[in-house]
Amino acid sequence: MTEGNTRRPRGEPSGVVGNERLTALIGAVVLVLSVAEIATVPTLGSLIVAHFFVGLPPTS
């Protein structure tokens, strides 16, 4: 079996296009989490649990 004969399903993105989509998706997720983290800072006393759980996934 040769490595050059691998085939992808028709609709599956390849190479650069797939990497670009993945990078954009991860960037959007990080942006949303960052905004949520910053939004909880002014009311840290009442939203400490939300602040903790929003900030935890990127660091673990």
C-alpha positions, 0 to 999 in steps of 0.5 A, spaced: 500 500 500 502 506 498 501 513 501 500 517 495 493 513 494 489 515 500 483 518 497 478 523 501 471 523 501 468 528 496 466 534 500 471 533 505 476 540 505 483 538 504 490 541 506 490 548 506 483 549 506 482 545 511 487 548 516 484 555 514 477 553 516 480 549 523 484 556 525 478 560 523 473 556 528 478 555 533 480 563 533 472 564 533 472 560 540 477 563 543 475 570 541 468 568 544 471 565 551 475 571 551 470 576 551 466 572 556 472 572 561 472 580 560 465 581 561 465 577 568 471 581 571 467 588 573 462 583 577 467 578 579 464 577 586 457 575 583 460 571 577 466 568 580 463 561 578 462 563 571 469 567 571 472 561 573 469 556 568 470 560 562 477 561 564 479 554 566 478 550 559 484 554 555 489 553 561 488 546 562 
